[in-house]
């Protein structure tokens, strides 16, 4: 996780392509986003819809399913 945090915050484009795995990044994003600065987090979430979607799910309260009528 620390490795990804460093790459997200410090790397250039070629490093990002070389060292990051998309699926792993998405699966770790809920934790990674808390380990990087707000500015870095906002750039990543603005640039990649899948990360932004993941962030929105974390912010939204869990909605319970409607009760069956009966």
The first five atom37 places (N, CA, C, CB, O) and aatype in JSON, in Angstrom:
{
  "aatype": [20, 20, 20, 20, 20, 20, 20, 20, 20, 20, 20, 20, 20, 20, 20, 20, 20, 20, 20, 20, 20, 20, 20, 20, 20, 20, 20, 20, 20, 20, 20, 20, 20, 20, 20, 20, 20, 20, 20, 20, 20, 20, 20, 20, 20, 20, 20, 20, 20, 20, 20, 20, 20, 20, 20, 20, 20, 20, 20, 20, 20, 20, 20, 20, 20, 20, 20, 20, 20, 20],
  "atom_mask": [
    [1, 1, 1, 1, 1],
    [1, 1, 1, 1, 1],
    [1, 1, 1, 1, 1],
    [1, 1, 1, 1, 1],
    [1, 1, 1, 1, 1],
    [1, 1, 1, 1, 1],
    [1, 1, 1, 1, 1],
    [1, 1, 1, 1, 1],
    [1, 1, 1, 1, 1],
    [1, 1, 1, 1, 1],
    [1, 1, 1, 1, 1],
    [1, 1, 1, 1, 1],
    [1, 1, 1, 1, 1],
    [1, 1, 1, 1, 1],
    [1, 1, 1, 1, 1],
    [1, 1, 1, 1, 1],
    [1, 1, 1, 1, 1],
    [1, 1, 1, 1, 1],
    [1, 1, 1, 1, 1],
    [1, 1, 1, 1, 1],
    [1, 1, 1, 1, 1],
    [1, 1, 1, 1, 1],
    [1, 1, 1, 1, 1],
    [1, 1, 1, 1, 1],
    [1, 1, 1, 1, 1],
    [1, 1, 1, 1, 1],
    [1, 1, 1, 1, 1],
    [1, 1, 1, 1, 1],
    [1, 1, 1, 1, 1],
    [1, 1, 1, 1, 1],
    [1, 1, 1, 1, 1],
    [1, 1, 1, 1, 1],
    [1, 1, 1, 1, 1],
    [1, 1, 1, 1, 1],
    [1, 1, 1, 1, 1],
    [1, 1, 1, 1, 1],
    [1, 1, 1, 1, 1],
    [1, 1, 1, 1, 1],
    [1, 1, 1, 1, 1],
    [1, 1, 1, 1, 1],
    [1, 1, 1, 1, 1],
    [1, 1, 1, 1, 1],
    [1, 1, 1, 1, 1],
    [1, 1, 1, 1, 1],
    [1, 1, 1, 1, 1],
    [1, 1, 1, 1, 1],
    [1, 1, 1, 1, 1],
    [1, 1, 1, 1, 1],
    [1, 1, 1, 1, 1],
    [1, 1, 1, 1, 1],
    [1, 1, 1, 1, 1],
    [1, 1, 1, 1, 1],
    [1, 1, 1, 1, 1],
    [1, 1, 1, 1, 1],
    [1, 1, 1, 1, 1],
    [1, 1, 1, 1, 1],
    [1, 1, 1, 1, 1],
    [1, 1, 1, 1, 1],
    [1, 1, 1, 1, 1],
    [1, 1, 1, 1, 1],
    [1, 1, 1, 1, 1],
    [1, 1, 1, 1, 1],
    [1, 1, 1, 1, 1],
    [1, 1, 1, 1, 1],
    [1, 1, 1, 1, 1],
    [1, 1, 1, 1, 1],
    [1, 1, 1, 1, 1],
    [1, 1, 1, 1, 1],
    [1, 1, 1, 1, 1],
    [1, 1, 1, 1, 1]
  ],
  "atom_positions": [
    [[0.82, -1.19, 0.0], [0.0, 0.0, 0.0], [0.87, 1.25, 0.0], [-0.94, 0.0, 1.2], [0.56, 2.21, -0.71]],
    [[1.93, 1.26, 0.77], [2.83, 2.41, 0.79], [3.44, 2.67, -0.58], [3.94, 2.2, 1.82], [3.61, 3.82, -0.98]],
    [[3.75, 1.61, -1.28], [4.3, 1.72, -2.63], [3.33, 2.47, -3.53], [4.61, 0.31, -3.21], [3.74, 3.39, -4.24]],
    [[2.07, 2.09, -3.52], [1.08, 2.76, -4.36], [0.91, 4.22, -3.94], [-0.28, 2.02, -4.29], [0.76, 5.09, -4.79]],
    [[0.93, 4.48, -2.66], [0.8, 5.85, -2.16], [1.92, 6.72, -2.72], [0.83, 5.88, -0.62], [1.67, 7.84, -3.17]],
    [[3.13, 6.22, -2.7], [4.28, 6.97, -3.22], [4.16, 7.17, -4.71], [5.59, 6.25, -2.89], [4.38, 8.28, -5.21]],
    [[3.81, 6.12, -5.43], [3.67, 6.23, -6.89], [2.58, 7.24, -7.25], [3.36, 4.85, -7.51], [2.78, 8.05, -8.15]],
    [[1.45, 7.2, -6.57], [0.35, 8.13, -6.86], [0.77, 9.58, -6.64], [-0.85, 7.81, -5.99], [0.41, 10.45, -7.43]],
    [[1.52, 9.82, -5.59], [1.86, 11.19, -5.21], [3.09, 11.74, -5.92], [2.06, 11.26, -3.75], [3.18, 12.94, -6.15]],
    [[4.05, 10.89, -6.26], [5.34, 11.38, -6.69], [5.74, 11.06, -8.12], [6.36, 10.85, -5.8], [6.7, 11.65, -8.63]],
    [[5.06, 10.16, -8.77], [5.54, 9.65, -10.06], [5.1, 10.5, -11.24], [5.07, 8.24, -10.25], [4.16, 11.29, -11.17]],
    [[5.81, 10.3, -12.32], [5.45, 10.9, -13.59], [4.63, 9.89, -14.39], [6.72, 11.36, -14.38], [4.53, 8.72, -14.01]],
    [[4.07, 10.34, -15.5], [3.15, 9.51, -16.28], [3.73, 8.14, -16.62], [2.77, 10.22, -17.55], [3.05, 7.13, -16.45]],
    [[4.95, 8.09, -17.1], [5.55, 6.81, -17.5], [5.63, 5.85, -16.32], [6.96, 7.03, -18.09], [5.44, 4.64, -16.49]],
    [[5.9, 6.38, -15.13], [5.96, 5.53, -13.93], [4.58, 4.99, -13.57], [6.55, 6.32, -12.74], [4.43, 3.84, -13.17]],
    [[3.57, 5.83, -13.72], [2.21, 5.4, -13.4], [1.8, 4.24, -14.28], [1.22, 6.57, -13.56], [1.23, 3.26, -13.81]],
    [[2.08, 4.36, -15.56], [1.74, 3.3, -16.51], [2.51, 2.02, -16.19], [2.04, 3.75, -17.95], [1.97, 0.92, -16.28]],
    [[3.75, 2.18, -15.82], [4.61, 1.02, -15.58], [4.31, 0.3, -14.27], [6.04, 1.46, -15.59], [4.35, -0.93, -14.22]],
    [[4.0, 1.05, -13.21], [3.96, 0.45, -11.88], [2.56, 0.21, -11.3], [4.7, 1.3, -10.96], [2.42, -0.55, -10.34]],
    [[1.54, 0.83, -11.86], [0.21, 0.67, -11.28], [-0.61, -0.35, -12.05], [-0.52, 2.0, -11.24], [-0.54, -0.43, -13.27]],
    [[-1.38, -1.12, -11.32], [-2.32, -2.07, -11.9], [-3.72, -1.52, -11.65], [-2.14, -3.51, -11.28], [-4.12, -1.27, -10.52]],
    [[-4.46, -1.34, -12.74], [-5.78, -0.71, -12.66], [-6.71, -1.41, -11.67], [-6.43, -0.69, -14.03], [-7.3, -0.76, -10.81]],
    [[-6.83, -2.7, -11.78], [-7.75, -3.45, -10.9], [-7.34, -3.33, -9.44], [-7.79, -4.92, -11.31], [-8.18, -3.16, -8.56]],
    [[-6.06, -3.42, -9.2], [-5.58, -3.31, -7.83], [-5.79, -1.9, -7.29], [-4.09, -3.68, -7.74], [-6.2, -1.72, -6.14]],
    [[-5.53, -0.9, -8.11], [-5.75, 0.49, -7.7], [-7.21, 0.71, -7.31], [-5.35, 1.45, -8.82], [-7.49, 1.3, -6.26]],
    [[-8.12, 0.26, -8.13], [-9.55, 0.42, -7.83], [-9.93, -0.31, -6.55], [-10.4, -0.09, -9.01], [-10.67, 0.22, -5.73]],
    [[-9.42, -1.52, -6.38], [-9.79, -2.29, -5.19], [-9.21, -1.69, -3.9], [-9.31, -3.74, -5.34], [-9.78, -1.85, -2.83]],
    [[-8.08, -1.0, -4.01], [-7.44, -0.4, -2.83], [-7.84, 1.05, -2.6], [-5.94, -0.48, -2.97], [-7.49, 1.64, -1.58]],
    [[-8.58, 1.63, -3.55], [-8.82, 3.07, -3.52], [-9.46, 3.57, -2.23], [-9.68, 3.45, -4.68], [-9.09, 4.64, -1.75]],
    [[-10.39, 2.84, -1.66], [-11.06, 3.31, -0.44], [-10.07, 3.57, 0.68], [-12.1, 2.29, 0.02], [-10.28, 4.47, 1.49]],
    [[-9.0, 2.81, 0.75], [-7.96, 3.04, 1.76], [-6.91, 4.01, 1.25], [-7.31, 1.72, 2.16], [-6.5, 4.92, 1.98]],
    [[-6.47, 3.82, 0.02], [-5.43, 4.7, -0.53], [-5.83, 6.16, -0.49], [-5.12, 4.3, -1.96], [-4.99, 7.02, -0.22]],
    [[-7.08, 6.45, -0.75], [-7.52, 7.85, -0.81], [-7.37, 8.54, 0.54], [-8.97, 7.92, -1.27], [-7.31, 9.77, 0.59]],
    [[-7.29, 7.77, 1.63], [-7.1, 8.37, 2.95], [-5.63, 8.59, 3.27], [-7.73, 7.49, 4.02], [-5.3, 9.26, 4.25]],
    [[-4.74, 8.04, 2.45], [-3.31, 8.11, 2.71], [-2.59, 9.15, 1.85], [-2.69, 6.78, 2.48], [-1.4, 9.39, 2.04]],
    [[-3.3, 9.76, 0.92], [-2.7, 10.75, 0.04], [-3.33, 12.11, 0.31], [-2.87, 10.35, -1.46], [-4.4, 12.21, 0.92]],
    [[-2.66, 13.15, -0.15], [-3.17, 14.5, 0.09], [-4.48, 14.74, -0.65], [-2.13, 15.54, -0.32], [-4.79, 14.06, -1.63]],
    [[-5.23, 15.7, -0.18], [-6.5, 16.04, -0.8], [-6.31, 16.41, -2.27], [-7.17, 17.19, -0.05], [-7.09, 15.99, -3.13]],
    [[-5.28, 17.19, -2.57], [-5.03, 17.6, -3.95], [-4.78, 16.43, -4.87], [-3.86, 18.54, -3.99], [-5.33, 16.38, -5.97]],
    [[-3.96, 15.49, -4.44], [-3.66, 14.3, -5.25], [-4.93, 13.47, -5.41], [-2.53, 13.46, -4.59], [-5.23, 13.0, -6.51]],
    [[-5.65, 13.29, -4.33], [-6.9, 12.51, -4.37], [-7.9, 13.13, -5.34], [-7.53, 12.42, -2.96], [-8.51, 12.42, -6.13]],
    [[-8.06, 14.44, -5.3], [-9.01, 15.1, -6.19], [-8.61, 14.97, -7.65], [-9.13, 16.57, -5.82], [-9.48, 14.79, -8.51]],
    [[-7.31, 15.06, -7.95], [-6.85, 14.9, -9.33], [-7.18, 13.5, -9.83], [-5.33, 15.16, -9.44], [-7.69, 13.35, -10.94]],
    [[-6.89, 12.49, -9.03], [-7.15, 11.11, -9.44], [-8.65, 10.85, -9.61], [-6.57, 10.13, -8.42], [-9.06, 10.23, -10.59]],
    [[-9.45, 11.32, -8.67], [-10.89, 11.08, -8.76], [-11.53, 11.89, -9.89], [-11.56, 11.43, -7.43], [-12.51, 11.45, -10.48]],
    [[-10.98, 13.05, -10.18], [-11.49, 13.84, -11.3], [-11.1, 13.2, -12.64], [-10.95, 15.28, -11.23], [-11.85, 13.28, -13.61]],
    [[-9.95, 12.57, -12.68], [-9.43, 11.99, -13.92], [-10.0, 10.61, -14.24], [-7.94, 11.89, -13.85], [-10.06, 10.21, -15.4]],
    [[-10.42, 9.88, -13.22], [-10.87, 8.5, -13.42], [-12.23, 8.29, -12.77], [-9.84, 7.51, -12.85], [-12.36, 8.26, -11.55]],
    [[-13.24, 8.14, -13.62], [-14.62, 7.99, -13.15], [-14.79, 6.83, -12.17], [-15.55, 7.78, -14.32], [-15.56, 6.93, -11.21]],
    [[-14.07, 5.76, -12.4], [-14.22, 4.59, -11.53], [-13.77, 4.9, -10.1], [-13.41, 3.42, -12.09], [-14.36, 4.41, -9.14]],
    [[-12.73, 5.72, -9.95], [-12.28, 6.11, -8.61], [-13.27, 7.09, -7.99], [-10.88, 6.73, -8.67], [-13.55, 7.02, -6.79]],
    [[-13.78, 7.99, -8.79], [-14.77, 8.95, -8.29], [-16.03, 8.21, -7.84], [-15.12, 10.0, -9.37], [-16.6, 8.54, -6.8]],
    [[-16.45, 7.23, -8.61], [-17.63, 6.43, -8.25], [-17.4, 5.72, -6.92], [-17.95, 5.39, -9.37], [-18.28, 5.69, -6.06]],
    [[-16.22, 5.15, -6.76], [-15.88, 4.47, -5.52], [-15.93, 5.45, -4.34], [-14.48, 3.83, -5.62], [-16.41, 5.11, -3.26]],
    [[-15.43, 6.66, -4.56], [-15.43, 7.67, -3.51], [-16.86, 8.08, -3.16], [-14.62, 8.9, -3.94], [-17.17, 8.27, -1.99]],
    [[-17.72, 8.22, -4.16], [-19.13, 8.59, -3.91], [-19.82, 7.51, -3.08], [-19.89, 8.8, -5.24], [-20.61, 7.82, -2.19]],
    [[-19.53, 6.25, -3.37], [-20.15, 5.16, -2.6], [-19.74, 5.23, -1.13], [-19.75, 3.8, -3.18], [-20.53, 4.92, -0.24]],
    [[-18.51, 5.65, -0.88], [-18.04, 5.76, 0.5], [-18.72, 6.91, 1.24], [-16.52, 5.95, 0.52], [-18.95, 6.83, 2.45]],
    [[-19.05, 7.98, 0.51], [-19.66, 9.15, 1.14], [-21.16, 8.99, 1.35], [-19.41, 10.38, 0.3], [-21.72, 9.58, 2.28]],
    [[-21.82, 8.2, 0.52], [-23.27, 8.06, 0.62], [-23.63, 7.11, 1.76], [-23.86, 7.54, -0.72], [-23.0, 6.06, 1.92]],
    [[-24.62, 7.48, 2.53], [-25.06, 6.54, 3.58], [-25.69, 5.32, 2.92], [-26.09, 7.22, 4.56], [-26.28, 5.41, 1.84]],
    [[-25.54, 4.21, 3.57], [-26.13, 2.98, 3.03], [-27.64, 3.07, 3.11], [-25.62, 1.73, 3.81], [-28.22, 3.35, 4.16]],
    [[-28.24, 2.83, 1.99], [-29.71, 2.89, 1.95], [-30.26, 1.48, 2.08], [-30.21, 3.56, 0.64], [-29.83, 0.55, 1.39]],
    [[-31.18, 1.35, 2.95], [-31.78, 0.02, 3.12], [-32.83, -0.2, 2.06], [-32.39, -0.14, 4.54], [-33.43, 0.75, 1.54]],
    [[-33.05, -1.42, 1.74], [-34.07, -1.78, 0.75], [-35.44, -1.49, 1.33], [-33.96, -3.27, 0.34], [-35.64, -1.64, 2.53]],
    [[-36.38, -1.07, 0.48], [-37.73, -0.8, 0.99], [-38.36, -2.06, 1.57], [-38.63, -0.23, -0.13], [-38.14, -3.17, 1.08]],
    [[-39.11, -1.87, 2.59], [-39.8, -3.0, 3.24], [-40.89, -3.53, 2.32], [-40.41, -2.58, 4.61], [-41.58, -2.75, 1.66]],
    [[-41.03, -4.84, 2.26], [-42.12, -5.39, 1.44], [-43.47, -5.03, 2.08], [-41.98, -6.95, 1.3], [-43.63, -5.05, 3.3]],
    [[-44.41, -4.7, 1.23], [-45.75, -4.36, 1.71], [-46.42, -5.63, 2.23], [-46.62, -3.69, 0.58], [-46.29, -6.7, 1.64]],
    [[-47.12, -5.5, 3.29], [-47.79, -6.71, 3.73], [-48.44, -6.65, 4.99], [-46.92, -7.75, 3.78], [-49.03, -7.63, 5.43]]
  ]
}
